[in-house]
Structures are given as structure tokens and as C-alpha cells.
Amino acid sequence: KVAFDDVRYLVLDEADRMLDMGFLPEIQRIVNAAQMPAKGKRQTLMFSATFPEEVQELAKEFLDNSLFLSVGIVGGASADVTQNFFFFF
């Protein structure tokens, strides 16, 4: 059993993917639980590498007085990031 009474911070990482994959009903059930503090009484943070506009609109259901912060081009890879792949045989 999980109690939400003392939740102060609700963090959803890869939030856009969770919403895209159909987890909206589960997220709604958690944030609307009777013991969960209201969105104005808890800090909700949603992180994602991409955050399409339609998902931003949907996210407002969970956020209060939200701030959208983007680094680089939304939906694009940053030129400052280098990816290295290592293969071990």
C-alpha cells in the first residue's frame, strides 16, 4: 500500500513518453488520489528530452503555475552533446 499524504515533490521523468505510451489513466489516478496533496500544495516536476506541444497542453492538468524551460531546440538534438559508442567483444 502506498500513502501519498506527505508527498511534497512529484517527479515524472520522461513524462512525454509516459503520456505517449498510454499511462495517462495511471498518472491521473495517482495525482487524483484522495491522500495526494493538491497540485498547488505539492511541487510537480516533469522532465523530458522532447516535449511536444500537445503533451505540454496535457501536462497542464498536473501542473500549477508552470514554467517551461527548454535548452536548445525543442525536439532536436543539441550540437553540444557528443555520443560515444563502445563495443566489447
C-alpha positions in Angstrom: 0.0 0.0 0.0 1.3 3.4 -0.9 0.3 6.6 1.0 0.5 10.0 -0.6 -0.2 12.1 2.4 3.3 13.5 2.8 4.2 13.9 -0.9 5.8 17.3 -1.4 7.5 16.7 -4.8 6.1 14.6 -7.6 8.7 13.9 -10.3 7.8 12.5 -13.7 10.9 11.7 -15.7 10.4 11.1 -19.5 6.9 12.4 -18.9 6.2 12.8 -22.6 6.9 9.1 -23.3 4.7 8.0 -20.4 1.8 10.1 -21.8 2.5 8.9 -25.3 2.6 5.3 -24.2 -0.9 5.5 -22.7 0.0 5.9 -19.0 -2.4 8.9 -18.7 -5.1 7.0 -16.7 -2.5 5.7 -14.2 -1.0 9.2 -13.7 -4.4 10.7 -13.3 -5.3 8.0 -10.7 -2.1 8.9 -8.7 -2.5 12.7 -8.8 -6.2 12.5 -8.1 -5.9 10.1 -5.1 -7.7 11.3 -2.1 -4.5 11.5 0.0 -2.4 13.2 -2.7 -1.9 16.9 -1.9 -3.5 19.2 -4.5 -1.3 20.4 -7.3 -1.0 23.8 -5.6 0.3 22.1 -2.4 2.9 20.0 -4.0 5.7 20.7 -6.5 5.3 18.7 -9.7 8.3 18.4 -12.0 8.1 16.9 -15.4 11.3 16.1 -17.3 11.8 15.1 -20.9 14.3 15.5 -23.7 11.4 16.3 -26.0 8.1 17.8 -25.1 5.7 18.2 -28.0 3.1 20.9 -27.8 0.1 18.6 -27.4 1.9 16.9 -24.5 2.6 20.3 -22.9 -1.1 21.1 -23.0 -2.0 17.7 -21.5 0.6 18.2 -18.7 -1.1 21.4 -17.5 -3.7 19.1 -15.9 -0.9 18.1 -13.4 0.9 21.4 -13.1 0.2 24.6 -11.1 1.8 27.9 -12.1 4.0 26.0 -14.6 7.3 27.1 -16.2 8.5 25.6 -19.4 12.3 25.6 -19.8 14.0 24.5 -22.9 17.7 24.1 -23.6 18.5 24.0 -27.3 15.9 23.3 -30.0 12.7 21.6 -28.7 12.5 18.2 -30.4 16.1 18.3 -31.7 19.4 17.1 -30.5 21.9 19.6 -29.1 25.1 20.2 -31.1 27.0 20.4 -27.9 26.4 16.8 -27.0 28.8 14.1 -28.1 27.8 10.5 -28.1 30.3 7.7 -27.9 29.6 4.1 -28.5 31.9 1.3 -27.2 31.8 -2.2 -28.4 33.3 -5.0 -26.4 34.0 -8.4 -27.8 
